[in-house]
């Protein structure tokens, strides 16, 4: 009976070993996916321009979803 116990791995020991293996594999897989950082390509004027435009489809979305209209 003592031979059976020495050959088996406990549940907690198994989970620890699997956890360590998973962390190591995750770090190995994530490393090649990281690319070099690139500088921002927008000029100062492009950064300050208005980006939101209330077009017809945006107005229709607000109307259909019962958002109150601007100004009243």
Predicted model as a PDB file, atoms N, CA, C, CB and O in Angstrom, pLDDT in the B-factor column:
MODEL        1                                                                  
ATOM      1  N   UNK A   1       0.806  -1.180   0.000  1.00 52.00           N  
ATOM      2  CA  UNK A   1       0.000   0.000   0.000  1.00 52.00           C  
ATOM      3  C   UNK A   1       0.860   1.258   0.000  1.00 52.00           C  
ATOM      4  CB  UNK A   1      -0.923  -0.010   1.182  1.00 52.00           C  
ATOM      5  O   UNK A   1       0.453   2.270  -0.571  1.00 52.00           O  
ATOM      6  N   UNK A   2       2.013   1.226   0.611  1.00 54.00           N  
ATOM      7  CA  UNK A   2       2.883   2.398   0.618  1.00 54.00           C  
ATOM      8  C   UNK A   2       3.424   2.682  -0.784  1.00 54.00           C  
ATOM      9  CB  UNK A   2       4.044   2.196   1.605  1.00 54.00           C  
ATOM     10  O   UNK A   2       3.712   3.833  -1.111  1.00 54.00           O  
ATOM     11  N   UNK A   3       3.564   1.647  -1.614  1.00 56.00           N  
ATOM     12  CA  UNK A   3       4.017   1.868  -2.988  1.00 56.00           C  
ATOM     13  C   UNK A   3       2.996   2.667  -3.789  1.00 56.00           C  
ATOM     14  CB  UNK A   3       4.290   0.532  -3.678  1.00 56.00           C  
ATOM     15  O   UNK A   3       3.375   3.513  -4.599  1.00 56.00           O  
ATOM     16  N   UNK A   4       1.705   2.413  -3.575  1.00 54.00           N  
ATOM     17  CA  UNK A   4       0.666   3.137  -4.303  1.00 54.00           C  
ATOM     18  C   UNK A   4       0.687   4.624  -3.968  1.00 54.00           C  
ATOM     19  CB  UNK A   4      -0.708   2.550  -3.987  1.00 54.00           C  
ATOM     20  O   UNK A   4       0.464   5.464  -4.840  1.00 54.00           O  
ATOM     21  N   UNK A   5       0.947   4.939  -2.743  1.00 55.00           N  
ATOM     22  CA  UNK A   5       0.940   6.343  -2.336  1.00 55.00           C  
ATOM     23  C   UNK A   5       2.148   7.104  -2.884  1.00 55.00           C  
ATOM     24  CB  UNK A   5       0.912   6.444  -0.817  1.00 55.00           C  
ATOM     25  O   UNK A   5       2.038   8.289  -3.199  1.00 55.00           O  
ATOM     26  N   UNK A   6       3.257   6.463  -2.997  1.00 57.00           N  
ATOM     27  CA  UNK A   6       4.436   7.171  -3.504  1.00 57.00           C  
ATOM     28  C   UNK A   6       4.333   7.433  -4.997  1.00 57.00           C  
ATOM     29  CB  UNK A   6       5.700   6.376  -3.207  1.00 57.00           C  
ATOM     30  O   UNK A   6       4.939   8.385  -5.489  1.00 57.00           O  
ATOM     31  N   UNK A   7       3.594   6.630  -5.725  1.00 57.00           N  
ATOM     32  CA  UNK A   7       3.481   6.806  -7.170  1.00 57.00           C  
ATOM     33  C   UNK A   7       2.371   7.775  -7.563  1.00 57.00           C  
ATOM     34  CB  UNK A   7       3.242   5.474  -7.828  1.00 57.00           C  
ATOM     35  O   UNK A   7       2.391   8.307  -8.673  1.00 57.00           O  
ATOM     36  N   UNK A   8       1.419   8.014  -6.694  1.00 66.00           N  
ATOM     37  CA  UNK A   8       0.315   8.897  -7.043  1.00 66.00           C  
ATOM     38  C   UNK A   8       0.665  10.334  -6.682  1.00 66.00           C  
ATOM     39  CB  UNK A   8      -0.980   8.460  -6.330  1.00 66.00           C  
ATOM     40  O   UNK A   8       1.435  10.586  -5.755  1.00 66.00           O  
ATOM     41  N   UNK A   9       0.101  11.251  -7.414  1.00 68.00           N  
ATOM     42  CA  UNK A   9       0.299  12.670  -7.157  1.00 68.00           C  
ATOM     43  C   UNK A   9      -0.977  13.186  -6.509  1.00 68.00           C  
ATOM     44  CB  UNK A   9       0.642  13.464  -8.477  1.00 68.00           C  
ATOM     45  O   UNK A   9      -2.079  12.879  -6.964  1.00 68.00           O  
ATOM     46  N   UNK A  10      -0.831  13.953  -5.469  1.00 76.00           N  
ATOM     47  CA  UNK A  10      -1.994  14.515  -4.787  1.00 76.00           C  
ATOM     48  C   UNK A  10      -2.708  15.521  -5.665  1.00 76.00           C  
ATOM     49  CB  UNK A  10      -1.580  15.168  -3.477  1.00 76.00           C  
ATOM     50  O   UNK A  10      -2.124  16.092  -6.585  1.00 76.00           O  
ATOM     51  N   UNK A  11      -3.965  15.726  -5.370  1.00 74.00           N  
ATOM     52  CA  UNK A  11      -4.775  16.648  -6.164  1.00 74.00           C  
ATOM     53  C   UNK A  11      -4.208  18.061  -6.120  1.00 74.00           C  
ATOM     54  CB  UNK A  11      -6.218  16.650  -5.667  1.00 74.00           C  
ATOM     55  O   UNK A  11      -4.117  18.724  -7.153  1.00 74.00           O  
ATOM     56  N   UNK A  12      -3.832  18.520  -4.954  1.00 76.00           N  
ATOM     57  CA  UNK A  12      -3.292  19.882  -4.842  1.00 76.00           C  
ATOM     58  C   UNK A  12      -1.944  20.014  -5.535  1.00 76.00           C  
ATOM     59  CB  UNK A  12      -3.156  20.279  -3.377  1.00 76.00           C  
ATOM     60  O   UNK A  12      -1.663  21.030  -6.171  1.00 76.00           O  
ATOM     61  N   UNK A  13      -1.123  18.999  -5.413  1.00 80.00           N  
ATOM     62  CA  UNK A  13       0.166  19.037  -6.110  1.00 80.00           C  
ATOM     63  C   UNK A  13      -0.039  19.077  -7.619  1.00 80.00           C  
ATOM     64  CB  UNK A  13       1.026  17.819  -5.725  1.00 80.00           C  
ATOM     65  O   UNK A  13       0.665  19.790  -8.333  1.00 80.00           O  
ATOM     66  N   UNK A  14      -0.993  18.317  -8.086  1.00 78.00           N  
ATOM     67  CA  UNK A  14      -1.295  18.292  -9.522  1.00 78.00           C  
ATOM     68  C   UNK A  14      -1.747  19.671  -9.990  1.00 78.00           C  
ATOM     69  CB  UNK A  14      -2.382  17.237  -9.835  1.00 78.00           C  
ATOM     70  O   UNK A  14      -1.280  20.163 -11.017  1.00 78.00           O  
ATOM     71  N   UNK A  15      -2.658  20.297  -9.239  1.00 75.00           N  
ATOM     72  CA  UNK A  15      -3.164  21.608  -9.632  1.00 75.00           C  
ATOM     73  C   UNK A  15      -2.065  22.663  -9.601  1.00 75.00           C  
ATOM     74  CB  UNK A  15      -4.312  22.025  -8.721  1.00 75.00           C  
ATOM     75  O   UNK A  15      -2.037  23.560 -10.444  1.00 75.00           O  
ATOM     76  N   UNK A  16      -1.166  22.558  -8.637  1.00 80.00           N  
ATOM     77  CA  UNK A  16      -0.044  23.507  -8.587  1.00 80.00           C  
ATOM     78  C   UNK A  16       0.841  23.362  -9.818  1.00 80.00           C  
ATOM     79  CB  UNK A  16       0.790  23.294  -7.310  1.00 80.00           C  
ATOM     80  O   UNK A  16       1.241  24.356 -10.423  1.00 80.00           O  
ATOM     81  N   UNK A  17       1.141  22.138 -10.181  1.00 77.00           N  
ATOM     82  CA  UNK A  17       2.012  21.899 -11.333  1.00 77.00           C  
ATOM     83  C   UNK A  17       1.346  22.341 -12.632  1.00 77.00           C  
ATOM     84  CB  UNK A  17       2.390  20.419 -11.416  1.00 77.00           C  
ATOM     85  O   UNK A  17       2.005  22.892 -13.514  1.00 77.00           O  
ATOM     86  N   UNK A  18       0.053  22.103 -12.749  1.00 73.00           N  
ATOM     87  CA  UNK A  18      -0.671  22.537 -13.946  1.00 73.00           C  
ATOM     88  C   UNK A  18      -0.703  24.065 -14.001  1.00 73.00           C  
ATOM     89  CB  UNK A  18      -2.116  21.959 -13.960  1.00 73.00           C  
ATOM     90  O   UNK A  18      -0.532  24.648 -15.072  1.00 73.00           O  
ATOM     91  N   UNK A  19      -0.923  24.721 -12.847  1.00 74.00           N  
ATOM     92  CA  UNK A  19      -0.954  26.181 -12.807  1.00 74.00           C  
ATOM     93  C   UNK A  19       0.372  26.789 -13.208  1.00 74.00           C  
ATOM     94  CB  UNK A  19      -1.333  26.657 -11.428  1.00 74.00           C  
ATOM     95  O   UNK A  19       0.399  27.760 -13.964  1.00 74.00           O  
ATOM     96  N   UNK A  20       1.460  26.246 -12.724  1.00 65.00           N  
ATOM     97  CA  UNK A  20       2.780  26.757 -13.066  1.00 65.00           C  
ATOM     98  C   UNK A  20       3.049  26.539 -14.552  1.00 65.00           C  
ATOM     99  CB  UNK A  20       3.869  26.077 -12.209  1.00 65.00           C  
ATOM    100  O   UNK A  20       3.617  27.411 -15.209  1.00 65.00           O  
ATOM    101  N   UNK A  21       2.658  25.408 -15.079  1.00 65.00           N  
ATOM    102  CA  UNK A  21       2.848  25.137 -16.500  1.00 65.00           C  
ATOM    103  C   UNK A  21       2.036  26.067 -17.373  1.00 65.00           C  
ATOM    104  CB  UNK A  21       2.486  23.710 -16.811  1.00 65.00           C  
ATOM    105  O   UNK A  21       2.500  26.485 -18.434  1.00 65.00           O  
ATOM    106  N   UNK A  22       0.834  26.397 -16.943  1.00 63.00           N  
ATOM    107  CA  UNK A  22      -0.029  27.291 -17.709  1.00 63.00           C  
ATOM    108  C   UNK A  22       0.543  28.703 -17.744  1.00 63.00           C  
ATOM    109  CB  UNK A  22      -1.441  27.308 -17.117  1.00 63.00           C  
ATOM    110  O   UNK A  22       0.535  29.357 -18.786  1.00 63.00           O  
ATOM    111  N   UNK A  23       1.038  29.168 -16.604  1.00 60.00           N  
ATOM    112  CA  UNK A  23       1.622  30.511 -16.554  1.00 60.00           C  
ATOM    113  C   UNK A  23       2.847  30.586 -17.451  1.00 60.00           C  
ATOM    114  CB  UNK A  23       1.996  30.893 -15.107  1.00 60.00           C  
ATOM    115  O   UNK A  23       3.026  31.567 -18.172  1.00 60.00           O  
ATOM    116  N   UNK A  24       3.680  29.576 -17.416  1.00 59.00           N  
ATOM    117  CA  UNK A  24       4.878  29.562 -18.263  1.00 59.00           C  
ATOM    118  C   UNK A  24       4.531  29.520 -19.734  1.00 59.00           C  
ATOM    119  CB  UNK A  24       5.755  28.380 -17.917  1.00 59.00           C  
ATOM    120  O   UNK A  24       5.161  30.201 -20.543  1.00 59.00           O  
ATOM    121  N   UNK A  25       3.533  28.723 -20.089  1.00 59.00           N  
ATOM    122  CA  UNK A  25       3.121  28.631 -21.491  1.00 59.00           C  
ATOM    123  C   UNK A  25       2.494  29.936 -21.951  1.00 59.00           C  
ATOM    124  CB  UNK A  25       2.136  27.472 -21.691  1.00 59.00           C  
ATOM    125  O   UNK A  25       2.715  30.364 -23.084  1.00 59.00           O  
ATOM    126  N   UNK A  26       1.709  30.578 -21.080  1.00 59.00           N  
ATOM    127  CA  UNK A  26       1.086  31.852 -21.434  1.00 59.00           C  
ATOM    128  C   UNK A  26       2.112  32.938 -21.688  1.00 59.00           C  
ATOM    129  CB  UNK A  26       0.141  32.293 -20.342  1.00 59.00           C  
ATOM    130  O   UNK A  26       1.976  33.723 -22.626  1.00 59.00           O  
ATOM    131  N   UNK A  27       3.139  32.984 -20.853  1.00 60.00           N  
ATOM    132  CA  UNK A  27       4.193  33.977 -21.038  1.00 60.00           C  
ATOM    133  C   UNK A  27       4.962  33.714 -22.326  1.00 60.00           C  
ATOM    134  CB  UNK A  27       5.149  33.976 -19.841  1.00 60.00           C  
ATOM    135  O   UNK A  27       5.355  34.656 -23.014  1.00 60.00           O  
ATOM    136  N   UNK A  28       5.178  32.465 -22.653  1.00 60.00           N  
ATOM    137  CA  UNK A  28       5.901  32.119 -23.866  1.00 60.00           C  
ATOM    138  C   UNK A  28       5.091  32.483 -25.103  1.00 60.00           C  
ATOM    139  CB  UNK A  28       6.243  30.633 -23.876  1.00 60.00           C  
ATOM    140  O   UNK A  28       5.653  32.966 -26.086  1.00 60.00           O  
ATOM    141  N   UNK A  29       3.791  32.261 -25.069  1.00 60.00           N  
ATOM    142  CA  UNK A  29       2.952  32.563 -26.228  1.00 60.00           C  
ATOM    143  C   UNK A  29       2.743  34.058 -26.403  1.00 60.00           C  
ATOM    144  CB  UNK A  29       1.609  31.870 -26.097  1.00 60.00           C  
ATOM    145  O   UNK A  29       2.642  34.531 -27.535  1.00 60.00           O  
ATOM    146  N   UNK A  30       2.675  34.809 -25.320  1.00 58.00           N  
ATOM    147  CA  UNK A  30       2.393  36.237 -25.415  1.00 58.00           C  
ATOM    148  C   UNK A  30       3.595  37.038 -25.886  1.00 58.00           C  
ATOM    149  CB  UNK A  30       1.931  36.758 -24.083  1.00 58.00           C  
ATOM    150  O   UNK A  30       3.424  38.125 -26.437  1.00 58.00           O  
ATOM    151  N   UNK A  31       4.764  36.550 -25.691  1.00 59.00           N  
ATOM    152  CA  UNK A  31       5.969  37.303 -26.026  1.00 59.00           C  
ATOM    153  C   UNK A  31       6.069  37.643 -27.514  1.00 59.00           C  
ATOM    154  CB  UNK A  31       7.186  36.522 -25.607  1.00 59.00           C  
ATOM    155  O   UNK A  31       6.348  38.802 -27.822  1.00 59.00           O  
ATOM    156  N   UNK A  32       5.862  36.721 -28.459  1.00 60.00           N  
ATOM    157  CA  UNK A  32       6.009  37.092 -29.866  1.00 60.00           C  
ATOM    158  C   UNK A  32       4.891  38.014 -30.377  1.00 60.00           C  
ATOM    159  CB  UNK A  32       6.051  35.846 -30.708  1.00 60.00           C  
ATOM    160  O   UNK A  32       5.057  38.640 -31.424  1.00 60.00           O  
ATOM    161  N   UNK A  33       3.781  38.110 -29.680  1.00 60.00           N  
ATOM    162  CA  UNK A  33       2.673  38.925 -30.146  1.00 60.00           C  
ATOM    163  C   UNK A  33       2.887  40.408 -29.883  1.00 60.00           C  
ATOM    164  CB  UNK A  33       1.399  38.474 -29.493  1.00 60.00           C  
ATOM    165  O   UNK A  33       2.190  41.238 -30.467  1.00 60.00           O  
ATOM    166  N   UNK A  34       3.823  40.759 -29.025  1.00 64.00           N  
ATOM    167  CA  UNK A  34       4.070  42.148 -28.695  1.00 64.00           C  
ATOM    168  C   UNK A  34       4.915  42.769 -29.792  1.00 64.00           C  
ATOM    169  CB  UNK A  34       4.761  42.281 -27.320  1.00 64.00           C  
ATOM    170  O   UNK A  34       5.991  42.272 -30.126  1.00 64.00           O  
ATOM    171  N   UNK A  35       4.411  43.863 -30.347  1.00 74.00           N  
ATOM    172  CA  UNK A  35       5.142  44.525 -31.424  1.00 74.00           C  
ATOM    173  C   UNK A  35       5.845  45.766 -30.917  1.00 74.00           C  
ATOM    174  CB  UNK A  35       4.203  44.887 -32.567  1.00 74.00           C  
ATOM    175  O   UNK A  35       5.702  46.140 -29.753  1.00 74.00           O  
ATOM    176  N   UNK A  36       6.590  46.393 -31.778  1.00 79.00           N  
ATOM    177  CA  UNK A  36       7.286  47.620 -31.413  1.00 79.00           C  
ATOM    178  C   UNK A  36       6.285  48.763 -31.320  1.00 79.00           C  
ATOM    179  CB  UNK A  36       8.399  47.950 -32.435  1.00 79.00           C  
ATOM    180  O   UNK A  36       5.325  48.814 -32.088  1.00 79.00           O  
ATOM    181  N   UNK A  37       6.503  49.669 -30.393  1.00 77.00           N  
ATOM    182  CA  UNK A  37       5.624  50.823 -30.217  1.00 77.00           C  
ATOM    183  C   UNK A  37       5.860  51.810 -31.348  1.00 77.00           C  
ATOM    184  CB  UNK A  37       5.858  51.500 -28.840  1.00 77.00           C  
ATOM    185  O   UNK A  37       6.990  51.995 -31.801  1.00 77.00           O  
ATOM    186  N   UNK A  38       4.773  52.447 -31.801  1.00 78.00           N  
ATOM    187  CA  UNK A  38       4.881  53.416 -32.878  1.00 78.00           C  
ATOM    188  C   UNK A  38       4.448  54.781 -32.366  1.00 78.00           C  
ATOM    189  CB  UNK A  38       4.031  52.990 -34.096  1.00 78.00           C  
ATOM    190  O   UNK A  38       3.557  54.882 -31.522  1.00 78.00           O  
ATOM    191  N   UNK A  39       5.066  55.806 -32.868  1.00 78.00           N  
ATOM    192  CA  UNK A  39       4.727  57.167 -32.479  1.00 78.00           C  
ATOM    193  C   UNK A  39       3.386  57.554 -33.088  1.00 78.00           C  
ATOM    194  CB  UNK A  39       5.830  58.154 -32.915  1.00 78.00           C  
ATOM    195  O   UNK A  39       2.970  56.998 -34.104  1.00 78.00           O  
ATOM    196  N   UNK A  40       2.719  58.508 -32.461  1.00 80.00           N  
ATOM    197  CA  UNK A  40       1.438  58.993 -32.943  1.00 80.00           C  
ATOM    198  C   UNK A  40       1.639  59.722 -34.268  1.00 80.00           C  
ATOM    199  CB  UNK A  40       0.772  59.922 -31.899  1.00 80.00           C  
ATOM    200  O   UNK A  40       2.535  60.557 -34.388  1.00 80.00           O  
ATOM    201  N   UNK A  41       0.812  59.410 -35.261  1.00 86.00           N  
ATOM    202  CA  UNK A  41       0.993  59.983 -36.589  1.00 86.00           C  
ATOM    203  C   UNK A  41       0.117  61.215 -36.834  1.00 86.00           C  
ATOM    204  CB  UNK A  41       0.697  58.939 -37.633  1.00 86.00           C  
ATOM    205  O   UNK A  41       0.225  61.834 -37.893  1.00 86.00           O  
ATOM    206  N   UNK A  42      -0.741  61.585 -35.890  1.00 85.00           N  
ATOM    207  CA  UNK A  42      -1.606  62.746 -36.073  1.00 85.00           C  
ATOM    208  C   UNK A  42      -0.864  64.037 -35.737  1.00 85.00           C  
ATOM    209  CB  UNK A  42      -2.863  62.617 -35.208  1.00 85.00           C  
ATOM    210  O   UNK A  42      -0.041  64.086 -34.823  1.00 85.00           O  
ATOM    211  N   UNK A  43      -1.181  65.074 -36.500  1.00 88.00           N  
ATOM    212  CA  UNK A  43      -0.626  66.385 -36.185  1.00 88.00           C  
ATOM    213  C   UNK A  43      -1.467  67.009 -35.081  1.00 88.00           C  
ATOM    214  CB  UNK A  43      -0.586  67.303 -37.447  1.00 88.00           C  
ATOM    215  O   UNK A  43      -2.517  66.479 -34.717  1.00 88.00           O  
ATOM    216  N   UNK A  44      -1.005  68.131 -34.553  1.00 88.00           N  
ATOM    217  CA  UNK A  44      -1.723  68.803 -33.466  1.00 88.00           C  
ATOM    218  C   UNK A  44      -3.098  69.263 -33.938  1.00 88.00           C  
ATOM    219  CB  UNK A  44      -0.911  70.003 -32.941  1.00 88.00           C  
ATOM    220  O   UNK A  44      -4.074  69.162 -33.194  1.00 88.00           O  
ATOM    221  N   UNK A  45      -3.184  69.772 -35.178  1.00 89.00           N  
ATOM    222  CA  UNK A  45      -4.472  70.215 -35.719  1.00 89.00           C  
ATOM    223  C   UNK A  45      -5.440  69.044 -35.874  1.00 89.00           C  
ATOM    224  CB  UNK A  45      -4.271  70.910 -37.071  1.00 89.00           C  
ATOM    225  O   UNK A  45      -6.634  69.186 -35.610  1.00 89.00           O  
ATOM    226  N   UNK A  46      -4.929  67.890 -36.300  1.00 87.00           N  
ATOM    227  CA  UNK A  46      -5.792  66.710 -36.439  1.00 87.00           C  
ATOM    228  C   UNK A  46      -6.282  66.211 -35.081  1.00 87.00           C  
ATOM    229  CB  UNK A  46      -5.043  65.586 -37.166  1.00 87.00           C  
ATOM    230  O   UNK A  46      -7.393  65.692 -34.974  1.00 87.00           O  
ATOM    231  N   UNK A  47      -5.474  66.365 -34.065  1.00 85.00           N  
ATOM    232  CA  UNK A  47      -5.885  65.934 -32.725  1.00 85.00           C  
ATOM    233  C   UNK A  47      -6.997  66.815 -32.163  1.00 85.00           C  
ATOM    234  CB  UNK A  47      -4.687  65.947 -31.777  1.00 85.00           C  
ATOM    235  O   UNK A  47      -7.832  66.350 -31.387  1.00 85.00           O  
ATOM    236  N   UNK A  48      -7.005  68.084 -32.555  1.00 87.00           N  
ATOM    237  CA  UNK A  48      -7.970  69.035 -32.001  1.00 87.00           C  
ATOM    238  C   UNK A  48      -9.258  69.146 -32.804  1.00 87.00           C  
ATOM    239  CB  UNK A  48      -7.340  70.384 -31.903  1.00 87.00           C  
ATOM    240  O   UNK A  48     -10.187  69.826 -32.367  1.00 87.00           O  
ATOM    241  N   UNK A  49      -9.344  68.509 -33.950  1.00 86.00           N  
ATOM    242  CA  UNK A  49     -10.536  68.653 -34.787  1.00 86.00           C  
ATOM    243  C   UNK A  49     -11.734  67.955 -34.145  1.00 86.00           C  
ATOM    244  CB  UNK A  49     -10.278  68.081 -36.194  1.00 86.00           C  
ATOM    245  O   UNK A  49     -11.583  67.029 -33.348  1.00 86.00           O  
ATOM    246  N   UNK A  50     -12.911  68.417 -34.507  1.00 84.00           N  
ATOM    247  CA  UNK A  50     -14.145  67.819 -34.002  1.00 84.00           C  
ATOM    248  C   UNK A  50     -14.332  66.453 -34.649  1.00 84.00           C  
ATOM    249  CB  UNK A  50     -15.371  68.739 -34.283  1.00 84.00           C  
ATOM    250  O   UNK A  50     -14.213  66.315 -35.866  1.00 84.00           O  
ATOM    251  N   UNK A  51     -14.623  65.459 -33.843  1.00 84.00           N  
ATOM    252  CA  UNK A  51     -14.770  64.099 -34.367  1.00 84.00           C  
ATOM    253  C   UNK A  51     -16.228  63.649 -34.412  1.00 84.00           C  
ATOM    254  CB  UNK A  51     -13.964  63.130 -33.523  1.00 84.00           C  
ATOM    255  O   UNK A  51     -16.588  62.802 -35.230  1.00 84.00           O  
ATOM    256  N   UNK A  52     -17.056  64.198 -33.556  1.00 84.00           N  
ATOM    257  CA  UNK A  52     -18.451  63.798 -33.510  1.00 84.00           C  
ATOM    258  C   UNK A  52     -19.245  64.674 -34.462  1.00 84.00           C  
ATOM    259  CB  UNK A  52     -19.013  63.892 -32.073  1.00 84.00           C  
ATOM    260  O   UNK A  52     -19.179  65.902 -34.413  1.00 84.00           O  
ATOM    261  N   UNK A  53     -19.993  64.013 -35.324  1.00 85.00           N  
ATOM    262  CA  UNK A  53     -20.841  64.748 -36.257  1.00 85.00           C  
ATOM    263  C   UNK A  53     -22.256  64.190 -36.144  1.00 85.00           C  
ATOM    264  CB  UNK A  53     -20.303  64.642 -37.729  1.00 85.00           C  
ATOM    265  O   UNK A  53     -22.479  62.984 -36.257  1.00 85.00           O  
ATOM    266  N   UNK A  54     -23.198  65.090 -35.920  1.00 88.00           N  
ATOM    267  CA  UNK A  54     -24.585  64.654 -35.784  1.00 88.00           C  
ATOM    268  C   UNK A  54     -25.201  64.577 -37.186  1.00 88.00           C  
ATOM    269  CB  UNK A  54     -25.403  65.628 -34.855  1.00 88.00           C  
ATOM    270  O   UNK A  54     -25.819  65.528 -37.663  1.00 88.00           O  
ATOM    271  N   UNK A  55     -25.017  63.432 -37.826  1.00 91.00           N  
ATOM    272  CA  UNK A  55     -25.524  63.217 -39.171  1.00 91.00           C  
ATOM    273  C   UNK A  55     -26.960  62.703 -39.109  1.00 91.00           C  
ATOM    274  CB  UNK A  55     -24.624  62.229 -39.941  1.00 91.00           C  
ATOM    275  O   UNK A  55     -27.517  62.517 -38.027  1.00 91.00           O  
ATOM    276  N   UNK A  56     -27.550  62.476 -40.279  1.00 94.00           N  
ATOM    277  CA  UNK A  56     -28.946  62.034 -40.343  1.00 94.00           C  
ATOM    278  C   UNK A  56     -29.145  60.683 -39.663  1.00 94.00           C  
ATOM    279  CB  UNK A  56     -29.406  61.952 -41.794  1.00 94.00           C  
ATOM    280  O   UNK A  56     -30.149  60.485 -38.978  1.00 94.00           O  
ATOM    281  N   UNK A  57     -28.210  59.750 -39.836  1.00 92.00           N  
ATOM    282  CA  UNK A  57     -28.417  58.438 -39.216  1.00 92.00           C  
ATOM    283  C   UNK A  57     -28.260  58.514 -37.694  1.00 92.00           C  
ATOM    284  CB  UNK A  57     -27.428  57.410 -39.797  1.00 92.00           C  
ATOM    285  O   UNK A  57     -28.879  57.733 -36.972  1.00 92.00           O  
ATOM    286  N   UNK A  58     -27.443  59.443 -37.202  1.00 87.00           N  
ATOM    287  CA  UNK A  58     -27.329  59.623 -35.748  1.00 87.00           C  
ATOM    288  C   UNK A  58     -28.619  60.230 -35.212  1.00 87.00           C  
ATOM    289  CB  UNK A  58     -26.109  60.524 -35.387  1.00 87.00           C  
ATOM    290  O   UNK A  58     -29.114  59.812 -34.165  1.00 87.00           O  
ATOM    291  N   UNK A  59     -29.162  61.208 -35.916  1.00 88.00           N  
ATOM    292  CA  UNK A  59     -30.430  61.814 -35.491  1.00 88.00           C  
ATOM    293  C   UNK A  59     -31.552  60.780 -35.498  1.00 88.00           C  
ATOM    294  CB  UNK A  59     -30.797  62.999 -36.407  1.00 88.00           C  
ATOM    295  O   UNK A  59     -32.391  60.768 -34.597  1.00 88.00           O  
ATOM    296  N   UNK A  60     -31.571  59.911 -36.509  1.00 90.00           N  
ATOM    297  CA  UNK A  60     -32.585  58.855 -36.567  1.00 90.00           C  
ATOM    298  C   UNK A  60     -32.422  57.888 -35.403  1.00 90.00           C  
ATOM    299  CB  UNK A  60     -32.501  58.095 -37.902  1.00 90.00           C  
ATOM    300  O   UNK A  60     -33.417  57.428 -34.842  1.00 90.00           O  
ATOM    301  N   UNK A  61     -31.204  57.577 -35.035  1.00 88.00           N  
ATOM    302  CA  UNK A  61     -30.959  56.692 -33.895  1.00 88.00           C  
ATOM    303  C   UNK A  61     -31.510  57.305 -32.616  1.00 88.00           C  
ATOM    304  CB  UNK A  61     -29.454  56.406 -33.743  1.00 88.00           C  
ATOM    305  O   UNK A  61     -32.173  56.625 -31.833  1.00 88.00           O  
ATOM    306  N   UNK A  62     -31.237  58.589 -32.401  1.00 84.00           N  
ATOM    307  CA  UNK A  62     -31.749  59.260 -31.206  1.00 84.00           C  
ATOM    308  C   UNK A  62     -33.282  59.289 -31.214  1.00 84.00           C  
ATOM    309  CB  UNK A  62     -31.187  60.695 -31.114  1.00 84.00           C  
ATOM    310  O   UNK A  62     -33.917  59.088 -30.179  1.00 84.00           O  
ATOM    311  N   UNK A  63     -33.864  59.539 -32.379  1.00 87.00           N  
ATOM    312  CA  UNK A  63     -35.311  59.619 -32.482  1.00 87.00           C  
ATOM    313  C   UNK A  63     -35.952  58.256 -32.203  1.00 87.00           C  
ATOM    314  CB  UNK A  63     -35.719  60.128 -33.870  1.00 87.00           C  
ATOM    315  O   UNK A  63     -36.942  58.178 -31.475  1.00 87.00           O  
ATOM    316  N   UNK A  64     -35.406  57.198 -32.766  1.00 90.00           N  
ATOM    317  CA  UNK A  64     -35.967  55.866 -32.602  1.00 90.00           C  
ATOM    318  C   UNK A  64     -35.830  55.396 -31.154  1.00 90.00           C  
ATOM    319  CB  UNK A  64     -35.282  54.877 -33.552  1.00 90.00           C  
ATOM    320  O   UNK A  64     -36.716  54.715 -30.637  1.00 90.00           O  
ATOM    321  N   UNK A  65     -34.741  55.750 -30.509  1.00 88.00           N  
ATOM    322  CA  UNK A  65     -34.500  55.295 -29.146  1.00 88.00           C  
ATOM    323  C   UNK A  65     -35.010  56.271 -28.085  1.00 88.00           C  
ATOM    324  CB  UNK A  65     -33.032  55.062 -28.947  1.00 88.00           C  
ATOM    325  O   UNK A  65     -34.728  56.108 -26.898  1.00 88.00           O  
ATOM    326  N   UNK A  66     -35.764  57.289 -28.521  1.00 79.00           N  
ATOM    327  CA  UNK A  66     -36.438  58.256 -27.647  1.00 79.00           C  
ATOM    328  C   UNK A  66     -35.494  59.064 -26.778  1.00 79.00           C  
ATOM    329  CB  UNK A  66     -37.410  57.546 -26.770  1.00 79.00           C  
ATOM    330  O   UNK A  66     -35.794  59.344 -25.618  1.00 79.00           O  
ATOM    331  N   UNK A  67     -34.358  59.438 -27.334  1.00 69.00           N  
ATOM    332  CA  UNK A  67     -33.482  60.368 -26.624  1.00 69.00           C  
ATOM    333  C   UNK A  67     -34.025  61.762 -26.873  1.00 69.00           C  
ATOM    334  CB  UNK A  67     -31.980  60.241 -27.092  1.00 69.00           C  
ATOM    335  O   UNK A  67     -34.488  62.040 -27.979  1.00 69.00           O  
ATOM    336  N   UNK A  68     -33.986  62.650 -25.886  1.00 70.00           N  
ATOM    337  CA  UNK A  68     -34.519  64.001 -26.104  1.00 70.00           C  
ATOM    338  C   UNK A  68     -33.678  64.767 -27.113  1.00 70.00           C  
ATOM    339  CB  UNK A  68     -34.580  64.774 -24.782  1.00 70.00           C  
ATOM    340  O   UNK A  68     -32.455  64.631 -27.152  1.00 70.00           O  
ATOM    341  N   UNK A  69     -34.336  65.559 -27.915  1.00 67.00           N  
ATOM    342  CA  UNK A  69     -33.646  66.360 -28.924  1.00 67.00           C  
ATOM    343  C   UNK A  69     -32.925  67.509 -28.241  1.00 67.00           C  
ATOM    344  CB  UNK A  69     -34.640  66.893 -29.992  1.00 67.00           C  
ATOM    345  O   UNK A  69     -33.321  67.949 -27.162  1.00 67.00           O  
ATOM    346  N   UNK A  70     -31.861  67.993 -28.877  1.00 69.00           N  
ATOM    347  CA  UNK A  70     -31.132  69.131 -28.314  1.00 69.00           C  
ATOM    348  C   UNK A  70     -31.992  70.372 -28.387  1.00 69.00           C  
ATOM    349  CB  UNK A  70     -29.797  69.357 -29.052  1.00 69.00           C  
ATOM    350  O   UNK A  70     -32.684  70.603 -29.379  1.00 69.00           O  
ATOM    351  N   UNK A  71     -31.949  71.165 -27.342  1.00 66.00           N  
ATOM    352  CA  UNK A  71     -32.642  72.446 -27.325  1.00 66.00           C  
ATOM    353  C   UNK A  71     -34.123  72.355 -27.032  1.00 66.00           C  
ATOM    354  CB  UNK A  71     -32.453  73.119 -28.615  1.00 66.00           C  
ATOM    355  O   UNK A  71     -34.836  73.340 -27.220  1.00 66.00           O  
ATOM    356  N   UNK A  72     -34.615  71.217 -26.581  1.00 55.00           N  
ATOM    357  CA  UNK A  72     -36.001  71.262 -26.212  1.00 55.00           C  
ATOM    358  C   UNK A  72     -36.685  69.994 -26.347  1.00 55.00           C  
ATOM    359  CB  UNK A  72     -36.687  72.230 -26.972  1.00 55.00           C  
ATOM    360  O   UNK A  72     -37.879  69.903 -26.062  1.00 55.00           O  
TER     361      UNK A  72                                                      
ENDMDL                                                                          
END                                                                             
